[in-house]
Amino acid sequence: MLFSKKSFIVTAIFLSVFLAGCGNGEVLKDASQYTMAIEDIDIPDGVKVIGFGEATHGNIEFQALKKDVFQALIDNENVRVFVLEGDFGGAQQINQFILNGAGTAEEAVRALDYGIYQTEQMIEFVQWMHDYNKTADEKDKVYFYGNDMQRYDYSKQGVLHYYEVVNKDSAKKYATQLADVSNETMRELSNNELKELNDVIDSIITDLQSNKASYIKQSSNDDFTFALQYAQIMKQRTQLFLHDSDYMNLRDEYLANNLQWIVDYEAGRGHDKVLMSAHNGHIEKTSASLAGYKSMGHYLNEVYGEAYFAIGTDFMNNTFQAQNAGSGERKTYTLKHHNELVDAFSEVTDNIFYVDFEKASELDELADILAKEQKMGNIGDDFRPWYKFSKMLYTIKMTPADAYDGIIIVKEATATSVME
């Protein structure tokens, strides 16, 4: 989920007349030889983190690809961990559903509290993971995480539930101190209240760290580890509010930090590969967005090097739904998108296909395109009708070979419907 600053939008309006451009490319007759089906995706040896980008949040095809890509990586790469650009605490409700069957898939998805995920496709994906785990051996079960920090409720719940087990007096104290902190009220907190909240969370973190041995003895190492992470998530949310002018930079840094936590935790349980699904602008390696923030993928590339493998997405004809962040109203929009890369594959008969950049670079014409800046599809959950008139408002200019290791192209994308 990418959030544009007002100043960026204003600047974009003035620049649009100069930067829109068509950017149409030519069809490459041999391009289809360098494509493969999603189920045949092959990841190089040594990769630990696979980033899967989403060019648009509000599409059936891009949301359904989460399941398709994960299933391919389960079969081909023994990946067992899926991470979504979604609330860490809320995602644990999904994890409990797919592991233990608590509640329903729809209830689990609603715990994420993000409108873009309140769709049939996400419910089907979560139900599929639940059904998969019912018949899988213990060593083959799949796990679901979120690495975002833009909510309080379920992380707060996780902290307080843990204290009910290890320290009931502290549970009562912290429940009182956190009583006014929720997803519904968090934007009403004053700066002074946020500073006080930050101090409370710091005291929780200090208490957990100081009493680690005692608390683990009363619970478990895993329960303690998650309680501490829940507290860290709450602190990150609070820091975003306290440093609103640096929101985007901080958020992607936190996204990267939380993903590293998940990677390390799951490696300790024998899972050495993780699939991370987020917006293109988060998983790409070059921080290409004109909004000027350092992307999660940039951090991951610095930390993991060749062990980070990024798969972007793009589209040709796209009907999608998005929210007007000003009015809160959701509408459906249609765009036709061109750049040299997607146009090179415009005669491929499949609607959805994968292009591995190492393989595609064997063709000189494709190698040249991949090494040249392209305006790649990039639509967040905030869209206004006039964005359609400036390409820079729904694309990111980047060099594909630097930003990604491969790409999934969707020729015709259709809109999701968000449930009430």
MIVEX-923961 format. One record per residue (C-alpha): z, y, x; residue in one letter. Coordinates in steps of 0.5 Angstrom, whole numbers, padded with zeros to 4 digits, always signed. Layout:
ZYXA
...
END
This chain:
+0000+0000+0000M
-0002+0006+0003L
+0000+0013+0001F
-0004+0019+0003S
+0000+0026+0005K
-0002+0032+0000K
-0004+0036+0006S
-0009+0030+0008F
-0012+0030+0001I
-0013+0038+0002V
-0016+0037+0008T
-0021+0031+0006A
-0024+0036+0000I
-0026+0041+0005F
-0029+0036+0010L
-0032+0031+0005S
-0039+0035+0004V
-0040+0034+0012F
-0037+0027+0013L
-0039+0023+0006A
-0046+0021+0009G
-0049+0014+0006C
-0049+0010+0013G
-0054+0005+0010N
-0056-0001+0015G
-0061-0006+0015E
-0061-0013+0013V
-0061-0018+0018L
-0065-0024+0017K
-0061-0029+0021D
-0054-0026+0019A
-0053-0032+0014S
-0052-0037+0020Q
-0046-0033+0023Y
-0042-0034+0016T
-0038-0039+0014M
-0034-0041+0008A
-0027-0039+0007I
-0024-0046+0007E
-0027-0047+0014D
-0024-0041+0018I
-0022-0043+0025D
-0017-0040+0029I
-0016-0040+0036P
-0011-0044+0040D
-0005-0040+0042G
-0005-0035+0036V
+0002-0034+0033K
+0001-0029+0027V
-0006-0028+0023I
-0006-0022+0019G
-0011-0022+0013F
-0013-0015+0011G
-0014-0013+0004E
-0020-0007+0003A
-0017-0006-0004T
-0011-0008-0008H
-0014-0008-0015G
-0019-0013-0015N
-0019-0021-0017I
-0023-0023-0011E
-0018-0020-0006F
-0012-0022-0009Q
-0015-0029-0010A
-0016-0029-0003L
-0009-0030-0001K
-0009-0037-0004K
-0015-0039-0001D
-0014-0036+0006V
-0007-0039+0006F
-0009-0046+0004Q
-0015-0046+0009A
-0010-0044+0014L
-0005-0050+0012I
-0010-0055+0012D
-0014-0053+0019N
-0008-0049+0023E
-0002-0052+0020N
+0001-0045+0018V
+0007-0046+0013R
+0009-0039+0012V
+0006-0033+0008F
+0008-0026+0009V
+0006-0021+0004L
+0007-0013+0004E
+0012-0013-0001G
+0020-0012-0001D
+0024-0017+0003F
+0029-0018-0002G
+0025-0019-0008G
+0020-0024-0004A
+0026-0028-0003Q
+0027-0029-0010Q
+0019-0032-0010I
+0022-0036-0004N
+0027-0039-0008Q
+0023-0041-0014F
+0017-0044-0010I
+0023-0048-0006L
+0028-0050-0012N
+0024-0048-0018G
+0029-0043-0020A
+0026-0039-0026G
+0019-0038-0027T
+0013-0036-0023A
+0012-0029-0027E
+0019-0027-0026E
+0019-0029-0019A
+0013-0024-0018V
+0016-0019-0022R
+0022-0019-0017A
+0017-0015-0012L
+0017-0009-0017D
+0010-0007-0014Y
+0005-0006-0020G
-0001-0008-0016I
+0002-0015-0015Y
+0004-0016-0023Q
-0003-0020-0024T
-0005-0027-0026E
-0008-0028-0019Q
-0001-0027-0016M
+0003-0031-0021I
-0002-0037-0020E
-0001-0036-0013F
+0006-0037-0013V
+0006-0042-0018Q
+0001-0046-0014W
+0006-0045-0008M
+0011-0048-0012H
+0007-0054-0014D
+0005-0055-0007Y
+0012-0056-0005N
+0014-0061-0011K
+0010-0066-0007T
+0010-0064+0000A
+0015-0067+0005D
+0020-0063+0007E
+0017-0061+0014K
+0011-0059+0010D
+0014-0054+0005K
+0011-0047+0005V
+0015-0041+0005Y
+0014-0034+0002F
+0017-0027+0005Y
+0016-0020+0004G
+0016-0015+0010N
+0017-0009+0007D
+0023-0004+0006M
+0021+0001+0000Q
+0026-0002-0005R
+0034-0003-0005Y
+0036-0008-0011D
+0035-0015-0008Y
+0037-0013-0001S
+0043-0010-0004K
+0045-0016-0008Q
+0044-0021-0002G
+0049-0017+0002V
+0054-0017-0004L
+0053-0024-0005H
+0054-0026+0002Y
+0061-0022+0002Y
+0063-0025-0004E
+0063-0032+0000V
+0066-0029+0007V
+0070-0023+0005N
+0072-0021-0002K
+0076-0015-0001D
+0070-0012+0003S
+0065-0015-0003A
+0069-0010-0008K
+0069-0004-0003K
+0062-0004-0001Y
+0060-0006-0009A
+0064+0001-0011T
+0060+0005-0005Q
+0053+0002-0007L
+0054+0003-0014A
+0050+0008-0015D
+0044+0006-0010V
+0038+0002-0014S
+0031+0002-0015N
+0032+0006-0021E
+0036+0012-0018T
+0034+0012-0011M
+0029+0018-0011R
+0035+0022-0014E
+0040+0021-0008L
+0041+0028-0005S
+0040+0029+0003N
+0048+0029+0003N
+0048+0022-0001E
+0043+0019+0003L
+0047+0021+0010K
+0053+0018+0006E
+0049+0012+0004L
+0047+0011+0011N
+0054+0011+0014D
+0056+0006+0009V
+0050+0001+0011I
+0052+0002+0018D
+0059+0000+0017S
+0056-0006+0014I
+0052-0008+0020I
+0058-0007+0024T
+0063-0011+0020D
+0058-0017+0020L
+0056-0016+0027Q
+0064-0016+0029S
+0066-0022+0025N
+0060-0026+0026K
+0063-0032+0028A
+0068-0032+0023S
+0063-0031+0017Y
+0059-0036+0020I
+0064-0041+0020K
+0066-0039+0012Q
+0058-0040+0011S
+0052-0042+0015S
+0048-0039+0021N
+0042-0038+0016D
+0046-0034+0011D
+0049-0030+0016F
+0042-0028+0019T
+0040-0026+0012F
+0046-0022+0010A
+0045-0018+0016L
+0037-0017+0015Q
+0038-0015+0008Y
+0043-0010+0011A
+0038-0008+0016Q
+0032-0007+0010I
+0037-0002+0006M
+0038+0002+0013K
+0030+0002+0014Q
+0029+0004+0006R
+0035+0010+0007T
+0032+0012+0014Q
+0025+0013+0010L
+0028+0018+0005F
+0032+0022+0011L
+0025+0022+0015H
+0020+0023+0010D
+0016+0028+0014S
+0015+0021+0019D
+0015+0016+0013Y
+0008+0013+0015M
+0009+0012+0022N
+0016+0009+0021L
+0014+0005+0015R
+0009+0001+0019D
+0014+0001+0025E
+0019-0003+0020Y
+0013-0007+0018L
+0012-0010+0025A
+0019-0010+0026N
+0021-0014+0020N
+0015-0019+0021L
+0017-0020+0028Q
+0024-0022+0025W
+0020-0027+0021I
+0016-0030+0026V
+0022-0031+0031D
+0027-0034+0025Y
+0021-0039+0023E
+0020-0041+0030A
+0027-0043+0030G
+0025-0048+0024R
+0019-0051+0028G
+0014-0046+0025H
+0010-0043+0030D
+0004-0039+0026K
+0005-0034+0020V
+0000-0031+0016L
+0001-0024+0014M
-0003-0021+0008S
-0003-0013+0008A
-0008-0007+0007H
-0013-0007+0012N
-0010+0000+0014G
-0004-0004+0016H
-0007-0010+0020I
-0012-0007+0024E
-0011-0006+0031K
-0013+0001+0033T
-0009+0006+0028S
-0016+0008+0026A
-0013+0012+0019S
-0014+0020+0019L
-0007+0020+0016A
-0005+0019+0024G
+0000+0014+0023Y
+0001+0008+0028K
-0001+0002+0024S
+0003-0005+0024M
-0003-0008+0027G
-0003-0004+0033H
+0004-0006+0034Y
+0003-0013+0033L
-0003-0013+0038N
+0002-0009+0043E
+0007-0015+0042V
+0003-0021+0041Y
-0004-0019+0045G
-0009-0025+0044E
-0003-0029+0040A
-0005-0024+0034Y
-0011-0025+0030F
-0013-0020+0025A
-0018-0021+0019I
-0020-0015+0015G
-0024-0015+0009T
-0030-0011+0006D
-0034-0010+0000F
-0041-0008-0003M
-0040-0007-0010N
-0033-0006-0012N
-0030-0005-0019T
-0022-0004-0018F
-0016-0002-0022Q
-0012+0003-0019A
-0006+0008-0020Q
-0006+0016-0020N
+0000+0017-0017A
+0001+0024-0020G
+0000+0022-0027S
+0002+0014-0026G
-0004+0012-0030E
-0008+0006-0028R
-0015+0006-0029K
-0022+0002-0027T
-0027+0005-0022Y
-0033+0003-0019T
-0036+0004-0012L
-0042+0002-0009K
-0041+0001-0001H
-0045+0001+0005H
-0045+0001+0012N
-0049-0003+0018E
-0044-0009+0018L
-0044-0011+0010V
-0051-0009+0009D
-0053-0014+0015A
-0050-0019+0011F
-0053-0017+0004S
-0058-0022+0003E
-0053-0028+0004V
-0053-0032-0003T
-0045-0033-0003D
-0041-0028-0006N
-0035-0029-0001I
-0036-0031+0006F
-0032-0030+0013Y
-0035-0028+0019V
-0032-0029+0026D
-0033-0024+0031F
-0034-0028+0037E
-0039-0033+0034K
-0043-0027+0031A
-0043-0023+0037S
-0048-0029+0040E
-0053-0025+0036L
-0055-0019+0040D
-0056-0014+0033E
-0049-0016+0030L
-0046-0015+0037A
-0049-0008+0037D
-0046-0007+0030I
-0039-0010+0031L
-0039-0005+0037A
-0041+0001+0034K
-0036+0005+0029E
-0037+0003+0022Q
-0034+0007+0015K
-0030+0000+0013M
-0027+0000+0006G
-0020+0002+0005N
-0018+0004-0002I
-0010+0004-0003G
-0006+0004-0010D
-0007+0012-0011D
-0014+0013-0013F
-0017+0019-0017R
-0024+0020-0020P
-0026+0025-0015W
-0025+0021-0009Y
-0031+0017-0010K
-0035+0023-0008F
-0033+0023-0001S
-0033+0017+0003K
-0028+0019+0008M
-0023+0018+0002L
-0024+0011+0001Y
-0026+0008+0008T
-0023+0008+0015I
-0028+0010+0021K
-0027+0004+0026M
-0030+0000+0031T
-0030-0007+0028P
-0030-0011+0034A
-0023-0007+0036D
-0020-0007+0030A
-0021-0014+0028Y
-0023-0021+0030D
-0026-0023+0024G
-0028-0020+0017I
-0029-0023+0010I
-0034-0020+0006I
-0034-0020-0002V
-0041-0018-0005K
-0039-0017-0012E
-0031-0015-0013A
-0028-0015-0020T
-0022-0011-0023A
-0015-0014-0024T
-0011-0013-0030S
-0003-0010-0029V
+0001-0014-0034M
+0006-0009-0038E
END
